Amino acid sequence: MAQMNILVTGGAGFIASHIVDKYISLGHRIIVVDHNLKNKSYLNSKAQYIESDIDDKKIEDIFRDNKIDVINHHAAQISVEDAEKFPEENAKTNILGTLHLLEMARKYKIKKFIFSSSAALYGNVKQLPVTENTLTNPNSQYGISKLCAEKYVLLYNQLYDLDITIFRYANAYGPRQKGGVIALCTQNILQNKPLAVRGDGETTRDFVFVEDIAEVNALVLTKQTQSKIFNVSTNTKTSINNFITFLSDITKITPQIIKTQLIAGEIINSRLDNTLIFKELQWKPKTSFKEGLQKTIVAFEKEYNHKELGE
Ligand SMILES: NC(=O)c1ccc[n+]([C@@H]2O[C@H](COP(=O)([O-])OP(=O)(O)OC[C@H]3O[C@@H](n4cnc5c(N)ncnc54)[C@H](O)[C@@H]3O)[C@@H](O)[C@H]2O)c1
């Protein structure tokens, strides 16, 4: 594969730090823009890091000074709860930030724009699994901001012939994750703290392992597709109660459960069809839920051991 210069936004965060590792392993040159570079252990020593907001005008310097081939855009305000509390902040990053990057793509004639979207834009639907053609009907500020950003990405494809791919991720999980039910419960169980479960624990999610997500971000660099939007999922449902049973079996710890209320904008059941992405990109998730969970637990245990040793 020819070496490409790739700008990865949010590359110091959970999903995109794995994508950075994958791209580096394939020999690409990576520049990361992220406004938070505190998690040093997630940074790849072979990538270049620029600490900045994505909507800061100064990021134009990157495009002036480097011949960027691909923008892989993962920076976002990702919390449904924070988006409810600070909707304007959410829109600023998720909508205006994306627009700023699209403008850079247009001005500097970028070959490809990869955008991380979300299952959140389907909202609560009657029929599962959702396909890419299911009507989008977000029930959260976060979902609306992702849908709006998607529309801009599609528009830049139509108006300026920018090659684009939009990935609608189901619920990602894996090492380095900070929020979300899997990371929070895994961290708590390892510290013998109680686990907070929203509602009755029977809400279901389609959990997709982060390394499988990194894989598809690599595949799309070289493969042409007819479609522009793809679900990235396992098309299986796991209830939160099921997940906790798995977690308890693997760690051999019986946790204390604290029930809390469902939050505004919470999706009750989520499962995404992944037929299209298999057909066009020949991608399907390689990691079973149990295997992914085991890897996640091992990674979190390692983080704690390092912390305890003061490393
Ligand atoms: N985690 C999931 O389950 C999931 C599901 C669907 C979609 N996504 C999408 O995938 C992407 C990555 O999510 P993640 O879970 O890795 O989140 P994350 O919070 O771990 O990573 C996001 C990164 O973006 C950075 N960032 C946020 N706002 C920024 C800004 N204005 N300027 C520069 N950097 C900024 C953060 O510092 C962080 O490092 C997001 O776009 C998210 O919407 C995630």
The ligand as a MOL file (V3000), in Angstrom:
LIG
                    3D

  0  0  0     0  0            999 V3000
M  V30 BEGIN CTAB
M  V30 COUNTS 44 48 0 0 0
M  V30 BEGIN ATOM
M  V30 1 N -17.5030 5.2450 21.5810 0
M  V30 2 C -18.5720 4.8680 20.8790 0
M  V30 3 O -19.2470 3.9030 21.2340 0
M  V30 4 C -18.9680 5.6170 19.6280 0
M  V30 5 C -20.1250 5.2030 18.9600 0
M  V30 6 C -20.5130 5.8850 17.8310 0
M  V30 7 C -19.7380 6.9220 17.3490 0
M  V30 8 N -18.6220 7.3070 18.0110 0 CHG=1
M  V30 9 C -17.8470 8.4240 17.4680 0
M  V30 10 O -16.4870 8.0370 17.3530 0
M  V30 11 C -15.6500 9.1760 17.6000 0
M  V30 12 C -14.6240 8.8530 18.6650 0
M  V30 13 O -15.2990 8.5300 19.8640 0
M  V30 14 P -14.5310 7.9880 21.1520 0
M  V30 15 O -15.4710 7.0780 21.8480 0
M  V30 16 O -13.1930 7.5210 20.7830 0 CHG=-1
M  V30 17 O -14.4430 9.3190 22.0170 0
M  V30 18 P -13.2170 9.9660 22.8270 0
M  V30 19 O -13.8260 11.0590 23.6590 0
M  V30 20 O -12.3960 8.9330 23.4990 0
M  V30 21 O -12.3620 10.5990 21.6720 0
M  V30 22 C -12.6680 11.8490 21.0980 0
M  V30 23 C -11.3970 12.6610 21.0630 0
M  V30 24 O -11.7030 13.8980 20.4330 0
M  V30 25 C -11.0700 14.9390 21.1650 0
M  V30 26 N -11.8440 16.1610 20.9700 0
M  V30 27 C -13.1070 16.4050 21.3970 0
M  V30 28 N -13.4870 17.6370 21.0110 0
M  V30 29 C -12.4440 18.1680 20.3210 0
M  V30 30 C -12.2360 19.4040 19.6700 0
M  V30 31 N -13.1680 20.3560 19.6510 0
M  V30 32 N -11.0530 19.6230 19.0560 0
M  V30 33 C -10.0670 18.6670 19.0870 0
M  V30 34 N -10.2100 17.4790 19.7000 0
M  V30 35 C -11.3930 17.2270 20.3060 0
M  V30 36 C -11.0490 14.4850 22.6120 0
M  V30 37 O -10.0080 15.1080 23.3320 0
M  V30 38 C -10.8290 12.9680 22.4560 0
M  V30 39 O -9.4590 12.6510 22.5190 0
M  V30 40 C -16.5800 10.3220 17.9490 0
M  V30 41 O -16.8000 11.0890 16.7900 0
M  V30 42 C -17.8590 9.6360 18.3690 0
M  V30 43 O -18.9810 10.4580 18.1440 0
M  V30 44 C -18.2220 6.6730 19.1500 0
M  V30 END ATOM
M  V30 BEGIN BOND
M  V30 1 1 1 2
M  V30 2 2 2 3
M  V30 3 1 2 4
M  V30 4 1 4 5
M  V30 5 2 4 44
M  V30 6 2 5 6
M  V30 7 1 6 7
M  V30 8 2 7 8
M  V30 9 1 8 9
M  V30 10 1 8 44
M  V30 11 1 9 10
M  V30 12 1 9 42
M  V30 13 1 10 11
M  V30 14 1 11 12
M  V30 15 1 11 40
M  V30 16 1 12 13
M  V30 17 1 13 14
M  V30 18 2 14 15
M  V30 19 1 14 16
M  V30 20 1 14 17
M  V30 21 1 17 18
M  V30 22 2 18 19
M  V30 23 1 18 20
M  V30 24 1 18 21
M  V30 25 1 21 22
M  V30 26 1 22 23
M  V30 27 1 23 24
M  V30 28 1 23 38
M  V30 29 1 24 25
M  V30 30 1 25 26
M  V30 31 1 25 36
M  V30 32 1 26 27
M  V30 33 1 26 35
M  V30 34 2 27 28
M  V30 35 1 28 29
M  V30 36 1 29 30
M  V30 37 2 29 35
M  V30 38 1 30 31
M  V30 39 2 30 32
M  V30 40 1 32 33
M  V30 41 2 33 34
M  V30 42 1 34 35
M  V30 43 1 36 37
M  V30 44 1 36 38
M  V30 45 1 38 39
M  V30 46 1 40 41
M  V30 47 1 40 42
M  V30 48 1 42 43
M  V30 END BOND
M  V30 END CTAB
M  END
